[in-house]
Amino acid sequence: MFSDTDTALLTWLNHHFIPGSLPVLQLVSAVTTYVSVSIIIITFIASIIRKSIKLRRQFYTLGLVLILSAIMSPLLKSLMYRERPFLTHEHIEKRSTGGKSSFPSGHSMEAFAMAMAVSICFRRKAIVITIFAWAILVGYSRVALGVHYPSDILGGMVIGGFLGWLVPWIFVRLNILPDRETEASA
């Protein structure tokens, strides 16, 4: 049942995207890591300009989240091999590149790990909405481009979101990154 729903949703999204949006979806997919690295670099530069220890801690947090995501994705893909949908279903059009294993989506894992970590580090409504909208667009692009099943995206979202939450949580517990109460009293 779940597999049928997964395939049906994949098929619909792969064949029903906004006309003219294909180049945008390919770009979103292609620049995912560049966006993540840019966020980290901007945080680092801001920490230098503002001479901010808090921003430097956030830089370390975001950097570690990206590194862990880059390690976890291929590890999990090798442990839970799943063929790409364009290989399994001849009606799925491949419109982007994809490695060997489909599960979990590495792009989605990275995007949601960064989105969760950025939202914890910066907590501004506009930043949180923007970063999660970007992460959702990354996930959508991978299905529309035919290289992932929706369940691959969901797996990437959950694992990435957990990584993005876990690293800041550990940093707060080790008093490396101040939590909300510590910030207010500082």
Phi and psi restraints in degrees (value plus and minus 20) as a CYANA .aco file:
   2 PHE   PHI     -80.9   -40.9
   2 PHE   PSI     -61.0   -21.0
   3 SER   PHI     -82.6   -42.6
   3 SER   PSI     -59.9   -19.9
   4 ASP   PHI     -85.5   -45.5
   4 ASP   PSI     -63.3   -23.3
   5 THR   PHI     -84.9   -44.9
   5 THR   PSI     -62.6   -22.6
   6 ASP   PHI     -78.6   -38.6
   6 ASP   PSI     -67.6   -27.6
   7 THR   PHI     -88.6   -48.6
   7 THR   PSI     -59.6   -19.6
   8 ALA   PHI     -84.5   -44.5
   8 ALA   PSI     -63.6   -23.6
   9 LEU   PHI     -85.5   -45.5
   9 LEU   PSI     -63.4   -23.4
  10 LEU   PHI     -76.4   -36.4
  10 LEU   PSI     -69.5   -29.5
  11 THR   PHI     -79.3   -39.3
  11 THR   PSI     -66.6   -26.6
  12 TRP   PHI     -82.7   -42.7
  12 TRP   PSI     -67.7   -27.7
  13 LEU   PHI     -87.1   -47.1
  13 LEU   PSI     -53.7   -13.7
  14 ASN   PHI     -90.6   -50.6
  14 ASN   PSI     -47.0    -7.0
  15 HIS   PHI    -128.0   -88.0
  15 HIS   PSI     -25.0    15.0
  16 HIS   PHI    -150.6  -110.6
  16 HIS   PSI      44.8    84.8
  17 PHE   PHI    -126.2   -86.2
  17 PHE   PSI     145.8   185.8
  18 ILE   PHI     -81.4   -41.4
  18 ILE   PSI     107.9   147.9
  19 PRO   PHI     -76.4   -36.4
  19 PRO   PSI     114.9   154.9
  20 GLY   PHI      65.9   105.9
  20 GLY   PSI     -25.2    14.8
  21 SER   PHI    -107.3   -67.3
  21 SER   PSI     -28.0    12.0
  22 LEU   PHI     -74.8   -34.8
  22 LEU   PSI     -67.4   -27.4
  23 PRO   PHI     -81.2   -41.2
  23 PRO   PSI     -55.3   -15.3
  24 VAL   PHI     -87.2   -47.2
  24 VAL   PSI     -64.8   -24.8
  25 LEU   PHI     -83.2   -43.2
  25 LEU   PSI     -60.5   -20.5
  26 GLN   PHI     -85.2   -45.2
  26 GLN   PSI     -59.2   -19.2
  27 LEU   PHI     -85.4   -45.4
  27 LEU   PSI     -66.7   -26.7
  28 VAL   PHI     -76.2   -36.2
  28 VAL   PSI     -65.0   -25.0
  29 SER   PHI     -85.6   -45.6
  29 SER   PSI     -61.0   -21.0
  30 ALA   PHI     -91.8   -51.8
  30 ALA   PSI     -49.4    -9.4
  31 VAL   PHI    -123.4   -83.4
  31 VAL   PSI      -8.5    31.5
  32 THR   PHI     -72.1   -32.1
  32 THR   PSI     -72.1   -32.1
  33 THR   PHI     -89.0   -49.0
  33 THR   PSI     -54.1   -14.1
  34 TYR   PHI     -82.3   -42.3
  34 TYR   PSI     -59.4   -19.4
  35 VAL   PHI     -84.2   -44.2
  35 VAL   PSI     -66.3   -26.3
  36 SER   PHI     -79.7   -39.7
  36 SER   PSI     -67.2   -27.2
  37 VAL   PHI     -85.1   -45.1
  37 VAL   PSI     -58.7   -18.7
  38 SER   PHI     -81.5   -41.5
  38 SER   PSI     -60.8   -20.8
  39 ILE   PHI     -80.9   -40.9
  39 ILE   PSI     -62.9   -22.9
  40 ILE   PHI     -86.4   -46.4
  40 ILE   PSI     -64.4   -24.4
  41 ILE   PHI     -83.8   -43.8
  41 ILE   PSI     -63.4   -23.4
  42 ILE   PHI     -80.6   -40.6
  42 ILE   PSI     -61.5   -21.5
  43 THR   PHI     -83.2   -43.2
  43 THR   PSI     -61.4   -21.4
  44 PHE   PHI     -84.2   -44.2
  44 PHE   PSI     -67.4   -27.4
  45 ILE   PHI     -81.7   -41.7
  45 ILE   PSI     -63.3   -23.3
  46 ALA   PHI     -81.8   -41.8
  46 ALA   PSI     -56.3   -16.3
  47 SER   PHI     -85.9   -45.9
  47 SER   PSI     -53.3   -13.3
  48 ILE   PHI     -94.1   -54.1
  48 ILE   PSI     -69.0   -29.0
  49 ILE   PHI     -79.6   -39.6
  49 ILE   PSI     -65.1   -25.1
  50 ARG   PHI    -107.4   -67.4
  50 ARG   PSI     -26.0    14.0
  51 LYS   PHI      32.3    72.3
  51 LYS   PSI      28.7    68.7
  52 SER   PHI    -126.6   -86.6
  52 SER   PSI      98.6   138.6
  53 ILE   PHI     -86.9   -46.9
  53 ILE   PSI     -58.5   -18.5
  54 LYS   PHI     -80.8   -40.8
  54 LYS   PSI     -66.2   -26.2
  55 LEU   PHI     -84.6   -44.6
  55 LEU   PSI     -55.8   -15.8
  56 ARG   PHI     -84.9   -44.9
  56 ARG   PSI     -59.7   -19.7
  57 ARG   PHI     -84.6   -44.6
  57 ARG   PSI     -59.1   -19.1
  58 GLN   PHI     -86.3   -46.3
  58 GLN   PSI     -56.2   -16.2
  59 PHE   PHI     -79.1   -39.1
  59 PHE   PSI     -67.0   -27.0
  60 TYR   PHI     -82.8   -42.8
  60 TYR   PSI     -61.3   -21.3
  61 THR   PHI     -80.3   -40.3
  61 THR   PSI     -72.0   -32.0
  62 LEU   PHI     -84.0   -44.0
  62 LEU   PSI     -59.4   -19.4
  63 GLY   PHI     -82.2   -42.2
  63 GLY   PSI     -63.5   -23.5
  64 LEU   PHI     -86.1   -46.1
  64 LEU   PSI     -58.4   -18.4
  65 VAL   PHI     -80.7   -40.7
  65 VAL   PSI     -65.2   -25.2
  66 LEU   PHI     -85.3   -45.3
  66 LEU   PSI     -61.8   -21.8
  67 ILE   PHI     -83.1   -43.1
  67 ILE   PSI     -66.5   -26.5
  68 LEU   PHI     -83.0   -43.0
  68 LEU   PSI     -58.4   -18.4
  69 SER   PHI     -83.8   -43.8
  69 SER   PSI     -61.3   -21.3
  70 ALA   PHI     -86.8   -46.8
  70 ALA   PSI     -48.4    -8.4
  71 ILE   PHI    -101.2   -61.2
  71 ILE   PSI     -64.6   -24.6
  72 MET   PHI     -87.6   -47.6
  72 MET   PSI     -58.6   -18.6
  73 SER   PHI     -77.9   -37.9
  73 SER   PSI     -76.6   -36.6
  74 PRO   PHI     -86.9   -46.9
  74 PRO   PSI     -50.9   -10.9
  75 LEU   PHI     -83.1   -43.1
  75 LEU   PSI     -69.3   -29.3
  76 LEU   PHI     -86.6   -46.6
  76 LEU   PSI     -57.3   -17.3
  77 LYS   PHI     -82.3   -42.3
  77 LYS   PSI     -57.0   -17.0
  78 SER   PHI     -94.1   -54.1
  78 SER   PSI     -49.6    -9.6
  79 LEU   PHI    -100.4   -60.4
  79 LEU   PSI     -51.2   -11.2
  80 MET   PHI    -143.5  -103.5
  80 MET   PSI      41.3    81.3
  81 TYR   PHI     -80.7   -40.7
  81 TYR   PSI     113.5   153.5
  82 ARG   PHI    -164.0  -124.0
  82 ARG   PSI     109.0   149.0
  83 GLU   PHI     -83.9   -43.9
  83 GLU   PSI     127.1   167.1
  84 ARG   PHI     -83.7   -43.7
  84 ARG   PSI     126.5   166.5
  85 PRO   PHI     -82.0   -42.0
  85 PRO   PSI     -53.4   -13.4
  86 PHE   PHI     -89.5   -49.5
  86 PHE   PSI     -38.2     1.8
  87 LEU   PHI    -105.1   -65.1
  87 LEU   PSI     -53.0   -13.0
  88 THR   PHI    -105.0   -65.0
  88 THR   PSI     -53.7   -13.7
  89 HIS   PHI    -143.2  -103.2
  89 HIS   PSI      92.0   132.0
  90 GLU   PHI     -86.3   -46.3
  90 GLU   PSI     -38.8     1.2
  91 HIS   PHI    -102.7   -62.7
  91 HIS   PSI     -26.4    13.6
  92 ILE   PHI    -107.5   -67.5
  92 ILE   PSI     105.8   145.8
  93 GLU   PHI    -109.0   -69.0
  93 GLU   PSI     104.3   144.3
  94 LYS   PHI    -104.3   -64.3
  94 LYS   PSI      98.6   138.6
  95 ARG   PHI    -142.2  -102.2
  95 ARG   PSI      -8.5    31.5
  96 SER   PHI    -175.1  -135.1
  96 SER   PSI     156.2   196.2
  97 THR   PHI    -108.8   -68.8
  97 THR   PSI     133.9   173.9
  98 GLY   PHI    -178.3  -138.3
  98 GLY   PSI     124.2   164.2
  99 GLY   PHI     -93.0   -53.0
  99 GLY   PSI    -173.7  -133.7
 100 LYS   PHI     -97.5   -57.5
 100 LYS   PSI     -71.9   -31.9
 101 SER   PHI    -116.7   -76.7
 101 SER   PSI     124.2   164.2
 102 SER   PHI    -112.3   -72.3
 102 SER   PSI     -51.8   -11.8
 103 PHE   PHI    -128.2   -88.2
 103 PHE   PSI     114.6   154.6
 104 PRO   PHI    -100.8   -60.8
 104 PRO   PSI     148.1   188.1
 105 SER   PHI     -90.2   -50.2
 105 SER   PSI      96.0   136.0
 106 GLY   PHI     -86.5   -46.5
 106 GLY   PSI     -58.2   -18.2
 107 HIS   PHI     -81.0   -41.0
 107 HIS   PSI     -66.4   -26.4
 108 SER   PHI     -87.5   -47.5
 108 SER   PSI     -59.2   -19.2
 109 MET   PHI     -79.9   -39.9
 109 MET   PSI     -68.2   -28.2
 110 GLU   PHI     -82.6   -42.6
 110 GLU   PSI     -68.3   -28.3
 111 ALA   PHI     -81.9   -41.9
 111 ALA   PSI     -63.0   -23.0
 112 PHE   PHI     -97.0   -57.0
 112 PHE   PSI     -49.4    -9.4
 113 ALA   PHI     -84.3   -44.3
 113 ALA   PSI     -66.0   -26.0
 114 MET   PHI     -86.9   -46.9
 114 MET   PSI     -61.3   -21.3
 115 ALA   PHI     -80.7   -40.7
 115 ALA   PSI     -65.4   -25.4
 116 MET   PHI     -85.0   -45.0
 116 MET   PSI     -66.0   -26.0
 117 ALA   PHI     -84.6   -44.6
 117 ALA   PSI     -63.1   -23.1
 118 VAL   PHI     -82.9   -42.9
 118 VAL   PSI     -62.3   -22.3
 119 SER   PHI     -85.8   -45.8
 119 SER   PSI     -52.9   -12.9
 120 ILE   PHI     -93.9   -53.9
 120 ILE   PSI     -61.0   -21.0
 121 CYS   PHI     -91.3   -51.3
 121 CYS   PSI     -57.9   -17.9
 122 PHE   PHI    -130.3   -90.3
 122 PHE   PSI     -50.1   -10.1
 123 ARG   PHI      36.8    76.8
 123 ARG   PSI      -9.1    30.9
 124 ARG   PHI    -105.1   -65.1
 124 ARG   PSI     115.3   155.3
 125 LYS   PHI     -74.8   -34.8
 125 LYS   PSI     -65.8   -25.8
 126 ALA   PHI     -83.1   -43.1
 126 ALA   PSI     -59.0   -19.0
 127 ILE   PHI     -88.1   -48.1
 127 ILE   PSI     -65.4   -25.4
 128 VAL   PHI     -81.5   -41.5
 128 VAL   PSI     -67.1   -27.1
 129 ILE   PHI     -82.7   -42.7
 129 ILE   PSI     -64.7   -24.7
 130 THR   PHI     -83.5   -43.5
 130 THR   PSI     -66.7   -26.7
 131 ILE   PHI     -88.6   -48.6
 131 ILE   PSI     -57.2   -17.2
 132 PHE   PHI     -93.5   -53.5
 132 PHE   PSI     -53.7   -13.7
 133 ALA   PHI     -82.4   -42.4
 133 ALA   PSI     -60.6   -20.6
 134 TRP   PHI     -82.0   -42.0
 134 TRP   PSI     -65.9   -25.9
 135 ALA   PHI     -82.5   -42.5
 135 ALA   PSI     -61.6   -21.6
 136 ILE   PHI     -84.0   -44.0
 136 ILE   PSI     -61.3   -21.3
 137 LEU   PHI     -83.5   -43.5
 137 LEU   PSI     -59.0   -19.0
 138 VAL   PHI     -80.1   -40.1
 138 VAL   PSI     -69.7   -29.7
 139 GLY   PHI     -80.2   -40.2
 139 GLY   PSI     -66.6   -26.6
 140 TYR   PHI     -79.6   -39.6
 140 TYR   PSI     -62.4   -22.4
 141 SER   PHI     -80.6   -40.6
 141 SER   PSI     -57.2   -17.2
 142 ARG   PHI     -87.6   -47.6
 142 ARG   PSI     -53.8   -13.8
 143 VAL   PHI     -96.8   -56.8
 143 VAL   PSI     -66.8   -26.8
 144 ALA   PHI     -80.4   -40.4
 144 ALA   PSI     -52.4   -12.4
 145 LEU   PHI    -101.8   -61.8
 145 LEU   PSI     -23.7    16.3
 146 GLY   PHI      62.7   102.7
 146 GLY   PSI      -5.7    34.3
 147 VAL   PHI    -124.0   -84.0
 147 VAL   PSI     -24.7    15.3
 148 HIS   PHI    -164.8  -124.8
 148 HIS   PSI     129.5   169.5
 149 TYR   PHI    -100.6   -60.6
 149 TYR   PSI     135.2   175.2
 150 PRO   PHI     -75.5   -35.5
 150 PRO   PSI     -55.5   -15.5
 151 SER   PHI     -87.7   -47.7
 151 SER   PSI     -46.8    -6.8
 152 ASP   PHI     -85.4   -45.4
 152 ASP   PSI     -60.2   -20.2
 153 ILE   PHI     -86.7   -46.7
 153 ILE   PSI     -65.8   -25.8
 154 LEU   PHI     -79.4   -39.4
 154 LEU   PSI     -63.8   -23.8
 155 GLY   PHI     -80.9   -40.9
 155 GLY   PSI     -64.0   -24.0
 156 GLY   PHI     -83.3   -43.3
 156 GLY   PSI     -58.6   -18.6
 157 MET   PHI     -82.6   -42.6
 157 MET   PSI     -68.6   -28.6
 158 VAL   PHI     -86.3   -46.3
 158 VAL   PSI     -69.5   -29.5
 159 ILE   PHI     -86.3   -46.3
 159 ILE   PSI     -65.5   -25.5
 160 GLY   PHI     -83.6   -43.6
 160 GLY   PSI     -64.9   -24.9
 161 GLY   PHI     -79.3   -39.3
 161 GLY   PSI     -59.6   -19.6
 162 PHE   PHI     -84.8   -44.8
 162 PHE   PSI     -64.9   -24.9
 163 LEU   PHI     -81.2   -41.2
 163 LEU   PSI     -63.2   -23.2
 164 GLY   PHI     -85.4   -45.4
 164 GLY   PSI     -45.4    -5.4
 165 TRP   PHI    -106.2   -66.2
 165 TRP   PSI     -60.6   -20.6
 166 LEU   PHI     -83.7   -43.7
 166 LEU   PSI     -66.7   -26.7
 167 VAL   PHI     -81.8   -41.8
 167 VAL   PSI     -71.0   -31.0
 168 PRO   PHI     -80.5   -40.5
 168 PRO   PSI     -56.7   -16.7
 169 TRP   PHI     -81.2   -41.2
 169 TRP   PSI     -65.3   -25.3
 170 ILE   PHI     -84.1   -44.1
 170 ILE   PSI     -62.6   -22.6
 171 PHE   PHI     -81.3   -41.3
 171 PHE   PSI     -59.0   -19.0
 172 VAL   PHI     -86.6   -46.6
 172 VAL   PSI     -64.3   -24.3
 173 ARG   PHI     -84.0   -44.0
 173 ARG   PSI     -53.1   -13.1
 174 LEU   PHI    -108.9   -68.9
 174 LEU   PSI     -15.5    24.5
 175 ASN   PHI      41.0    81.0
 175 ASN   PSI      12.5    52.5
 176 ILE   PHI    -109.9   -69.9
 176 ILE   PSI     -55.0   -15.0
 177 LEU   PHI    -142.9  -102.9
 177 LEU   PSI      99.5   139.5
 178 PRO   PHI     -83.0   -43.0
 178 PRO   PSI     122.4   162.4
 179 ASP   PHI    -105.9   -65.9
 179 ASP   PSI    -196.1  -156.1
 180 ARG   PHI     -80.5   -40.5
 180 ARG   PSI     -63.5   -23.5
 181 GLU   PHI     -86.6   -46.6
 181 GLU   PSI     -58.7   -18.7
 182 THR   PHI     -86.1   -46.1
 182 THR   PSI     -59.3   -19.3
 183 GLU   PHI     -81.9   -41.9
 183 GLU   PSI     -63.2   -23.2
 184 ALA   PHI     -85.5   -45.5
 184 ALA   PSI     -54.4   -14.4
 185 SER   PHI    -106.1   -66.1
 185 SER   PSI     -31.6     8.4
